Amino acid sequence: MEQALNREDLVQPTIYRRFYEMEALARAGLGDRYLDQLGIWKEMLRAGVTTWPETGLESRSECHGWGASPNYHLYEIVAGIRPAAPGYGRVEIAPHLGALEGVQVTLPPSGRADSG
């Protein structure tokens, strides 16, 4: 994982493949490094992008679900909220804050009838 993150001679994943790279990052125990990996998304925000593209600013698809992986990973990796049972019947919380001092999160309802 360290080599994938640091070696500039390796082909870098496209935005939509970054989802898998960040899943691997978390599973390798490097979740605290997640926020450092958001450079391409910060670049897109500075460029005025309002929906996440598939591969970058010159993308053929300007609204691509896989490009929106930070929307998911901010909950799962940074806040560390993961289901520990189907339908979030139990929840595991193991945050990876990186340089943040804290985080306050409200997880959207799961859609279950009894989620209140």
C-alpha angles and dihedrals in degrees: 000000000000090000092048089054099041112030110094092192091067120090107256120227122252119248094267092049090051086080089071093042091054091047087055091046091056094045090050089060094252098114091126087069094057098096089053089061097062097089096115091051091049089050091052092050090052088052090055098253111164098183126036116257127217100244111000144294091319094049127143090218114054098182110044125161095214090055088060094065093123087067087064101032095052087065098037103038108021099035088030096220112155133158113254092186134024114290091012089289084153126016132213116208117194110148125203103202100170106190094348117112092212145334134220115207137176111197112216115244113278094232093248115139091236096046091102 
